[in-house]
Amino acid sequence: MCTRLKSLWTALPCLVCCLALAVPLKAEEPQPPAENAAPAAPPKDKNDKSAQPLSKEVRQQIARYRSARKPAQRAEAIKAMVALGDDGKAAAKELFEKELKLAEPAVGAAQQPTKYDKQLEKLRKVLADLRHDPDLSKEQLKNEGLPALEELNVVYAQWFRASAARSAKTAHVHDQLRQMIAVLKILQDKWAIDAPIPVNDYLMQAEGQLGKLADKDDEETQKVLAENRGRAAKFPADIRSGMDAVNAVRMLCGLRPLVYDEKLCAAATEHSTDMQEHDYFSHESPTPSKKTPWDRAKLAGTTASGENIYKGSNASIEAIKAWFLSPGHHKNMLSEGAHRQGLGRAANVWTQMFGD
């Protein structure tokens, strides 16, 4: 069992740091007799403004809009365009409507599942069913949970590569929609009443497309991982590695990663030290003021929702493996209500704490 686990858990912390064809011309076809020809198009109405070429001033503002890189500059070009009259208003509308239209294929493609989605969902369901089983046993975790996690690790890597490739193809559309939204919000503030063009409608459409294009779960994951990178220097390497391994398992299972919590780490380290120095192994400390995990979290200036303890190795990854294969610890580590985590050790004694 340890051999099977070794390669998987060794790689877990690293998982967090990765997430004109030429067309031949047709032969000229014979023309139909004159009497079968389609009737000639009616002459254009000289008063039809849509048929008239754009004025030099409007064309200049269109060019200004397209060359601008900052939302404020683009908004200024739109305001100048609209100030030129009906032609300018029509041109401004066309710019926004074309951008929204061009984004539609990318938005549609982003919503299509990859070929790995069903496998991912199936394996995650196996693990979810296990942790929700009130009678979960070590045998189930060993015989069902561990193989599912190993397979999930492989499928997740394939899914991640496919998703990353798709995201790369739509990245420019994502950026364009964000910029359009920024421009429209500036115009919305400028034209709070009686807007000369339907700014609110365009804004609603752009935000709707961006919402379909964006992966909300991934955005939340990236936010937590970025926050953890900012806090990383506060923790020893073995503590960071252990917390990253927990987050990797959670992400494989489709759960949110947990934020590094310095106070929970302090409480966890204190309890490991207490157990090591007073030669006991229990969630209850003989010291009345820090008897329970909740007491210890309070002394550290925070709150806790769960605690795991382990004894037997100086390596954090060994503690994570043991907790994964132990029913109660497994459920704590993969709790859907947890948002924070702390890890601490003294010699070969480890404490893991969670907070909602």
ZAKOL-938269 format. One line per field, with one value per residue (C-alpha): chain; x, y, z; residue in one letter; residue number from 1. Coordinates in nm, 3 decimals, decimal comma. Example, Ala and Ser with C-alpha at 12.3 -4.5 7.8 and 13.67 -1.06 7.14 Angstrom:
<nodes>
mol <- c(A  A) $
east <- c(1,230  1,367) $
north <- c(-0,450  -0,106) $
up <- c(0,780  0,714) $
type <- c(a  s) $
seq <- c(1  2) $
</nodes>
This chain:
<nodes>
mol <- c(A  A  A  A  A  A  A  A  A  A  A  A  A  A  A  A  A  A  A  A  A  A  A  A  A  A  A  A  A  A  A  A  A  A  A  A  A  A  A  A  A  A  A  A  A  A  A  A  A  A  A  A  A  A  A  A  A  A  A  A  A  A  A  A  A  A  A  A  A  A  A  A  A  A  A  A  A  A  A  A  A  A  A  A  A  A  A  A  A  A  A  A  A  A  A  A  A  A  A  A  A  A  A  A  A  A  A  A  A  A  A  A  A  A  A  A  A  A  A  A  A  A  A  A  A  A  A  A  A  A  A  A  A  A  A  A  A  A  A  A  A  A  A  A  A  A  A  A  A  A  A  A  A  A  A  A  A  A  A  A  A  A  A  A  A  A  A  A  A  A  A  A  A  A  A  A  A  A  A  A  A  A  A  A  A  A  A  A  A  A  A  A  A  A  A  A  A  A  A  A  A  A  A  A  A  A  A  A  A  A  A  A  A  A  A  A  A  A  A  A  A  A  A  A  A  A  A  A  A  A  A  A  A  A  A  A  A  A  A  A  A  A  A  A  A  A  A  A  A  A  A  A  A  A  A  A  A  A  A  A  A  A  A  A  A  A  A  A  A  A  A  A  A  A  A  A  A  A  A  A  A  A  A  A  A  A  A  A  A  A  A  A  A  A  A  A  A  A  A  A  A  A  A  A  A  A  A  A  A  A  A  A  A  A  A  A  A  A  A  A  A  A  A  A  A  A  A  A  A  A  A  A  A  A  A  A  A  A  A  A  A  A  A  A  A  A  A  A  A  A  A  A  A  A  A  A) $
east <- c(0,000  0,280  0,444  0,118  0,076  0,432  0,433  0,085  0,142  0,493  0,341  0,044  0,208  0,338  -0,016  -0,107  0,180  0,105  -0,345  -0,593  -0,687  -0,674  -1,021  -1,022  -1,216  -1,530  -1,560  -1,768  -2,130  -2,344  -2,568  -2,946  -3,151  -3,226  -3,595  -3,511  -3,274  -3,359  -3,507  -3,260  -3,220  -3,406  -3,190  -3,053  -3,233  -3,000  -3,167  -3,099  -2,825  -2,730  -2,625  -2,406  -2,034  -1,927  -1,791  -1,421  -1,477  -1,669  -1,402  -1,137  -1,314  -1,363  -0,989  -0,921  -1,145  -0,980  -0,625  -0,687  -0,564  -0,717  -1,092  -1,095  -0,946  -1,199  -1,483  -1,363  -1,364  -1,722  -1,835  -1,671  -1,831  -2,180  -2,138  -2,110  -2,481  -2,686  -2,401  -2,174  -2,439  -2,499  -2,126  -2,087  -2,375  -2,224  -1,886  -2,038  -2,277  -1,996  -1,776  -2,060  -2,132  -1,767  -1,752  -2,042  -1,846  -1,583  -1,850  -2,028  -1,704  -1,614  -1,942  -1,881  -1,758  -1,423  -1,412  -1,281  -1,566  -1,779  -1,485  -1,399  -1,757  -1,783  -1,463  -1,546  -1,884  -1,713  -1,509  -1,804  -2,019  -1,746  -1,699  -2,076  -2,112  -2,190  -2,038  -1,722  -1,443  -1,068  -1,123  -1,350  -1,092  -0,816  -1,007  -1,232  -1,109  -0,740  -0,786  -1,042  -0,799  -0,514  -0,729  -0,866  -0,512  -0,450  -0,785  -0,757  -0,420  -0,572  -0,875  -0,656  -0,447  -0,759  -0,918  -0,597  -0,574  -0,936  -0,883  -0,579  -0,794  -1,056  -0,823  -0,834  -1,215  -1,216  -0,990  -1,198  -1,519  -1,360  -1,238  -1,578  -1,745  -1,500  -1,576  -1,951  -1,938  -1,759  -2,026  -2,299  -2,169  -2,148  -2,496  -2,688  -3,003  -3,114  -2,815  -2,780  -2,701  -2,827  -2,531  -2,719  -2,829  -2,477  -2,338  -2,589  -2,501  -2,125  -2,146  -2,366  -2,113  -1,823  -2,016  -2,056  -1,692  -1,553  -1,521  -1,641  -1,499  -1,160  -1,163  -1,225  -0,950  -0,698  -0,789  -0,716  -0,392  -0,274  -0,353  -0,156  0,144  0,140  0,146  0,390  0,702  0,550  0,561  0,839  0,876  0,743  0,432  0,364  0,416  0,165  -0,098  -0,043  -0,094  -0,427  -0,531  -0,426  -0,643  -0,935  -0,898  -0,886  -1,212  -1,370  -1,355  -1,223  -0,863  -0,812  -0,644  -0,325  -0,421  -0,126  -0,323  -0,449  -0,090  0,018  -0,256  -0,165  0,206  0,132  -0,076  0,188  0,451  0,227  0,174  0,545  0,662  0,401  0,408  0,041  -0,151  -0,504  -0,731  -0,770  -0,485  -0,427  -0,395  -0,746  -0,704  -0,626  -0,818  -1,010  -0,926  -1,174  -0,992  -0,659  -0,793  -0,939  -0,604  -0,445  -0,700  -0,918  -1,181  -1,168  -1,415  -1,206  -0,875  -0,663  -0,358  -0,088  0,229  0,495  0,696  0,879  0,740  0,413  0,317  0,305  0,059  -0,159  -0,160  -0,259  -0,541  -0,675  -0,705  -0,870  -1,250  -1,286  -0,970  -1,065  -1,399  -1,232  -0,974  -1,238  -1,505  -1,711  -1,763  -1,395  -1,231  -0,907  -0,637  -0,340  -0,066  0,200  0,443  0,690  0,932  0,711  0,383  0,148  -0,167  -0,395  -0,671  -0,956  -1,175  -1,496) $
north <- c(0,000  0,244  0,183  0,268  0,581  0,711  0,841  0,991  1,182  1,292  1,465  1,621  1,947  2,003  1,977  2,298  2,492  2,375  2,396  2,908  2,648  2,730  2,706  2,615  2,855  2,716  2,714  3,004  2,896  3,001  3,297  3,240  3,410  3,774  3,707  3,471  3,711  3,839  4,185  4,463  4,599  4,923  5,234  5,339  5,614  5,911  6,010  5,669  5,749  5,383  5,380  5,688  5,659  5,754  6,101  6,155  6,258  5,939  5,724  5,900  5,821  5,457  5,433  5,606  5,356  5,054  5,173  5,269  5,025  5,173  5,164  5,538  5,618  5,396  5,558  5,903  5,788  5,662  5,989  6,189  5,958  5,995  6,374  6,373  6,298  6,010  5,870  5,863  5,698  5,429  5,367  5,335  5,087  4,883  4,866  4,719  4,488  4,348  4,282  4,101  3,898  3,801  3,674  3,429  3,137  3,145  3,162  2,864  2,663  2,737  2,583  2,255  1,979  1,811  1,438  1,389  1,559  1,247  1,043  1,319  1,340  0,962  0,932  1,235  1,081  0,763  0,968  1,190  0,885  0,744  1,055  1,090  0,727  0,726  0,376  0,449  0,201  0,183  -0,111  0,103  0,379  0,132  -0,076  0,191  0,536  0,489  0,337  0,609  0,880  0,728  0,713  1,058  1,195  1,072  1,186  1,526  1,587  1,507  1,724  2,011  2,007  2,004  2,286  2,493  2,455  2,566  2,862  2,970  2,983  3,202  3,421  3,709  3,706  3,704  4,011  4,188  4,135  4,263  4,573  4,628  4,604  4,859  5,097  5,050  5,116  5,446  5,539  5,425  5,672  5,945  5,881  5,788  5,937  5,937  5,748  5,819  5,451  5,140  5,118  4,920  4,655  4,613  4,594  4,325  4,123  4,156  4,058  3,763  3,642  3,687  3,495  3,202  3,222  3,240  2,938  3,062  2,760  2,810  3,182  3,099  2,835  3,074  3,339  3,101  2,972  3,330  3,419  3,116  3,214  3,553  3,388  3,107  3,271  3,258  2,878  2,615  2,412  2,088  2,265  2,429  2,095  1,923  2,195  2,192  1,815  1,857  2,120  1,898  1,611  1,850  1,996  1,646  1,576  1,895  2,078  2,428  2,453  2,586  2,909  2,884  3,006  3,123  3,111  2,759  2,657  2,807  2,618  2,295  2,334  2,406  2,089  1,873  2,020  1,960  1,594  1,544  1,705  1,543  1,203  1,162  1,125  1,262  1,543  1,629  1,804  1,745  2,123  2,257  2,589  2,412  2,090  2,083  2,188  2,474  2,593  2,582  2,769  3,037  3,080  3,132  3,400  3,207  2,934  2,571  2,325  2,006  1,850  1,553  1,415  1,169  1,019  0,816  1,014  1,344  1,381  1,570  1,362  1,048  1,216  1,320  0,961  0,822  1,074  1,000  0,630  0,687  0,749  1,029  1,208  1,161  1,337  1,624  1,672  1,668  1,864  2,074  2,335  2,400  2,719  2,739  2,498  2,485  2,225  2,189  1,932  1,853  1,574  1,299  1,424  1,614  1,816  1,938  2,191  2,323  2,632  2,728) $
up <- c(0,000  0,084  -0,255  -0,432  -0,225  -0,248  -0,607  -0,573  -0,252  -0,347  -0,650  -0,471  -0,354  -0,709  -0,841  -0,662  -0,827  -1,186  -1,217  -4,618  -4,802  -5,175  -5,331  -5,703  -5,920  -6,079  -6,456  -6,572  -6,597  -6,894  -6,822  -6,827  -7,097  -7,030  -6,975  -6,683  -6,515  -6,166  -6,160  -6,109  -5,755  -5,696  -5,698  -5,359  -5,179  -5,160  -4,834  -4,672  -4,419  -4,377  -4,742  -4,707  -4,633  -4,282  -4,235  -4,190  -3,827  -3,743  -3,912  -3,707  -3,382  -3,484  -3,552  -3,220  -3,039  -3,200  -3,135  -2,772  -2,508  -2,194  -2,118  -2,038  -2,379  -2,555  -2,362  -2,471  -2,835  -2,799  -2,639  -2,920  -3,178  -3,030  -3,017  -3,399  -3,435  -3,570  -3,782  -3,479  -3,263  -3,527  -3,557  -3,178  -3,164  -3,445  -3,268  -2,950  -3,134  -3,352  -3,048  -2,871  -3,184  -3,230  -2,871  -2,916  -3,071  -2,794  -2,526  -2,680  -2,707  -2,344  -2,228  -2,408  -2,173  -2,232  -2,296  -1,941  -1,757  -1,714  -1,585  -1,344  -1,219  -1,176  -0,971  -0,758  -0,683  -0,557  -0,309  -0,214  -0,141  0,080  0,293  0,332  0,442  0,818  0,845  0,645  0,723  0,670  0,434  0,213  0,200  0,117  -0,138  -0,295  -0,197  -0,271  -0,620  -0,705  -0,594  -0,796  -1,110  -1,040  -1,026  -1,382  -1,523  -1,352  -1,518  -1,860  -1,789  -1,667  -1,986  -2,206  -2,005  -2,014  -2,393  -2,431  -2,197  -2,398  -2,712  -2,547  -2,339  -2,586  -2,589  -2,209  -2,208  -2,473  -2,277  -1,958  -2,139  -2,301  -1,961  -1,820  -2,110  -2,073  -1,698  -1,763  -2,017  -1,778  -1,518  -1,782  -1,919  -1,607  -1,760  -2,124  -2,265  -2,641  -2,707  -2,516  -2,280  -2,013  -2,264  -2,398  -2,044  -1,948  -2,259  -2,205  -1,838  -1,932  -2,188  -1,948  -1,682  -1,921  -2,025  -1,672  -1,444  -1,105  -0,921  -1,084  -0,999  -0,632  -0,640  -0,794  -0,537  -0,247  -0,401  -0,463  -0,103  0,016  -0,198  -0,029  0,314  0,231  0,374  0,724  0,737  0,735  0,414  0,565  0,696  0,357  0,183  0,410  0,366  -0,011  -0,017  0,162  -0,092  -0,381  -0,255  -0,204  -0,555  -0,706  -0,526  -0,659  -0,326  -0,260  -0,138  0,214  0,316  0,523  0,870  1,079  1,404  1,342  1,264  1,596  1,782  1,601  1,677  2,041  2,077  1,906  2,138  2,440  2,343  2,279  2,603  2,828  2,655  2,564  2,238  2,254  2,143  2,512  2,687  3,060  3,096  3,178  2,993  2,666  2,711  2,378  2,021  2,063  2,376  2,196  1,893  2,120  2,297  1,955  1,875  1,632  1,603  1,486  1,338  1,346  1,445  1,333  1,513  1,400  1,543  1,370  1,112  1,073  0,718  0,676  0,375  0,589  0,822  0,526  0,393  0,730  0,770  0,421  0,509  0,848  0,836  1,091  0,985  0,618  0,672  0,858  0,583  0,307  0,492  0,252  0,522  0,592  0,461  0,664  0,773  1,006  1,051  1,318  1,454  1,729  1,634  1,488  1,636  1,403  1,456  1,180  1,247  1,035  1,053  0,880) $
type <- c(m  c  t  r  l  k  s  l  w  t  a  l  p  c  l  v  c  c  l  a  l  a  v  p  l  k  a  e  e  p  q  p  p  a  e  n  a  a  p  a  a  p  p  k  d  k  n  d  k  s  a  q  p  l  s  k  e  v  r  q  q  i  a  r  y  r  s  a  r  k  p  a  q  r  a  e  a  i  k  a  m  v  a  l  g  d  d  g  k  a  a  a  k  e  l  f  e  k  e  l  k  l  a  e  p  a  v  g  a  a  q  q  p  t  k  y  d  k  q  l  e  k  l  r  k  v  l  a  d  l  r  h  d  p  d  l  s  k  e  q  l  k  n  e  g  l  p  a  l  e  e  l  n  v  v  y  a  q  w  f  r  a  s  a  a  r  s  a  k  t  a  h  v  h  d  q  l  r  q  m  i  a  v  l  k  i  l  q  d  k  w  a  i  d  a  p  i  p  v  n  d  y  l  m  q  a  e  g  q  l  g  k  l  a  d  k  d  d  e  e  t  q  k  v  l  a  e  n  r  g  r  a  a  k  f  p  a  d  i  r  s  g  m  d  a  v  n  a  v  r  m  l  c  g  l  r  p  l  v  y  d  e  k  l  c  a  a  a  t  e  h  s  t  d  m  q  e  h  d  y  f  s  h  e  s  p  t  p  s  k  k  t  p  w  d  r  a  k  l  a  g  t  t  a  s  g  e  n  i  y  k  g  s  n  a  s  i  e  a  i  k  a  w  f  l  s  p  g  h  h  k  n  m  l  s  e  g  a  h  r  q  g  l  g  r  a  a  n  v  w  t  q  m  f  g  d) $
seq <- c(1  2  3  4  5  6  7  8  9  10  11  12  13  14  15  16  17  18  19  20  21  22  23  24  25  26  27  28  29  30  31  32  33  34  35  36  37  38  39  40  41  42  43  44  45  46  47  48  49  50  51  52  53  54  55  56  57  58  59  60  61  62  63  64  65  66  67  68  69  70  71  72  73  74  75  76  77  78  79  80  81  82  83  84  85  86  87  88  89  90  91  92  93  94  95  96  97  98  99  100  101  102  103  104  105  106  107  108  109  110  111  112  113  114  115  116  117  118  119  120  121  122  123  124  125  126  127  128  129  130  131  132  133  134  135  136  137  138  139  140  141  142  143  144  145  146  147  148  149  150  151  152  153  154  155  156  157  158  159  160  161  162  163  164  165  166  167  168  169  170  171  172  173  174  175  176  177  178  179  180  181  182  183  184  185  186  187  188  189  190  191  192  193  194  195  196  197  198  199  200  201  202  203  204  205  206  207  208  209  210  211  212  213  214  215  216  217  218  219  220  221  222  223  224  225  226  227  228  229  230  231  232  233  234  235  236  237  238  239  240  241  242  243  244  245  246  247  248  249  250  251  252  253  254  255  256  257  258  259  260  261  262  263  264  265  266  267  268  269  270  271  272  273  274  275  276  277  278  279  280  281  282  283  284  285  286  287  288  289  290  291  292  293  294  295  296  297  298  299  300  301  302  303  304  305  306  307  308  309  310  311  312  313  314  315  316  317  318  319  320  321  322  323  324  325  326  327  328  329  330  331  332  333  334  335  336  337  338  339  340  341  342  343  344  345  346  347  348  349  350  351  352  353  354  355  356) $
</nodes>
